[in-house]
């Protein structure tokens, strides 16, 4: 089955702060792009998998309500959660077992007030 999600956008009020937050917690490079007055920070990707962007524009408003995107937490999402707290984010649900052979999840608020999840097998 093909992936059902191709790209996600994370709204930001303070673009530089949000970009620094996601670079720090995910250990990735984020490339700045301006599209018709909208600031975008594209997550580095391989072109074959789901990717995302931090985005600031008039039509984008951070929120803890609505759809929740779960980021890949690698082999142990606790590594990402530790970076969330160290980079001014807030863990709202700690690492929690989902069920037999389903791994673990956690949720956090980023520096902009968006609620996201993290998932890992361990």
C-alpha positions as CSV (number, residue, x, y, z in Angstrom):
1,X,0.0,0.0,0.0
2,X,1.3,3.4,-0.8
3,X,1.7,6.1,1.9
4,X,-1.4,8.1,2.4
5,X,0.4,11.3,3.5
6,X,2.9,13.0,1.3
7,X,3.7,16.3,3.1
8,X,2.7,18.1,6.3
9,X,3.0,21.7,7.4
10,X,3.6,22.9,10.9
11,X,2.4,26.5,11.5
12,X,4.7,29.0,13.2
13,X,4.4,32.5,14.7
14,X,8.1,32.9,15.2
15,X,9.6,31.2,12.2
16,X,13.3,31.3,13.4
17,X,12.4,29.9,16.8
18,X,10.3,27.1,15.3
19,X,12.9,26.2,12.7
20,X,15.6,26.0,15.5
21,X,13.3,23.8,17.6
22,X,12.7,21.2,14.9
23,X,16.4,21.2,13.8
24,X,17.4,20.6,17.4
25,X,14.9,17.8,18.3
26,X,15.1,15.9,15.0
27,X,18.8,16.5,14.1
28,X,17.9,17.6,10.6
29,X,18.7,20.5,8.3
30,X,15.8,22.8,7.4
31,X,16.1,24.8,4.2
32,X,14.5,28.3,4.0
33,X,12.2,29.0,1.1
34,X,9.9,32.0,0.4
35,X,6.8,31.2,-1.6
36,X,4.7,34.3,-2.5
37,X,5.4,35.9,0.9
38,X,5.0,32.7,2.9
39,X,8.1,31.6,4.9
40,X,8.7,27.9,4.6
41,X,11.4,25.7,6.2
42,X,11.6,22.5,4.3
43,X,12.6,19.4,6.2
44,X,15.5,17.6,4.5
45,X,14.2,14.4,2.9
46,X,15.1,11.7,0.4
47,X,12.3,12.4,-2.0
48,X,10.9,9.0,-1.5
49,X,9.2,9.4,1.9
50,X,6.9,11.8,3.7
51,X,8.4,15.2,4.5
52,X,7.3,18.4,6.1
53,X,7.8,22.0,6.6
54,X,7.6,24.7,9.2
55,X,5.5,27.5,7.7
56,X,4.7,31.1,8.6
57,X,2.0,33.0,6.7
58,X,-1.2,34.9,7.2
59,X,-3.3,31.8,6.7
60,X,-1.3,29.6,9.1
61,X,-2.2,29.6,12.8
62,X,-0.5,27.3,15.4
63,X,-2.9,25.1,17.4
64,X,-3.0,22.2,19.8
65,X,-6.4,21.3,18.4
66,X,-7.2,19.3,15.3
67,X,-5.2,16.7,13.3
68,X,-2.1,15.4,15.1
69,X,1.0,14.4,13.1
70,X,3.2,11.7,14.6
71,X,6.9,12.2,13.9
72,X,9.3,9.3,13.6
73,X,11.0,8.9,17.0
74,X,13.7,6.5,15.7
75,X,14.4,3.4,17.7
76,X,13.5,5.1,21.0
77,X,11.4,8.3,21.1
78,X,12.7,9.2,24.5
79,X,15.7,10.7,22.8
80,X,13.4,13.1,20.9
81,X,11.4,13.9,24.1
82,X,14.5,14.8,26.0
83,X,15.4,17.3,23.2
84,X,11.8,18.7,23.3
85,X,12.1,19.8,26.9
86,X,15.7,21.1,26.4
87,X,14.5,23.3,23.5
88,X,11.6,25.1,25.2
89,X,8.9,22.6,24.1
90,X,6.6,20.9,26.6
91,X,6.0,17.1,26.9
92,X,2.2,16.6,27.5
93,X,2.1,12.8,27.3
94,X,5.3,11.0,28.3
95,X,6.5,7.9,26.5
96,X,3.6,5.4,26.8
97,X,3.3,1.8,25.6
98,X,0.6,1.4,22.9
99,X,0.1,-2.3,23.1
100,X,1.8,-5.6,22.3
101,X,4.2,-5.1,19.3
102,X,2.8,-1.6,18.5
103,X,5.6,0.4,20.1
104,X,5.4,3.6,22.1
105,X,4.0,7.1,21.6
106,X,4.3,10.5,23.3
107,X,2.9,14.0,22.6
108,X,4.4,17.4,23.0
109,X,3.7,21.1,22.4
110,X,6.3,22.8,20.3
111,X,7.5,26.4,20.8
112,X,4.6,27.7,18.7
113,X,1.8,25.9,20.6
114,X,1.3,23.1,18.1
115,X,0.6,19.6,19.5
116,X,2.5,16.8,17.8
117,X,3.1,13.1,18.5
118,X,6.2,10.9,18.4
119,X,6.1,7.2,17.7
120,X,8.9,4.5,18.0
121,X,9.1,0.8,18.2
122,X,11.1,1.0,21.5
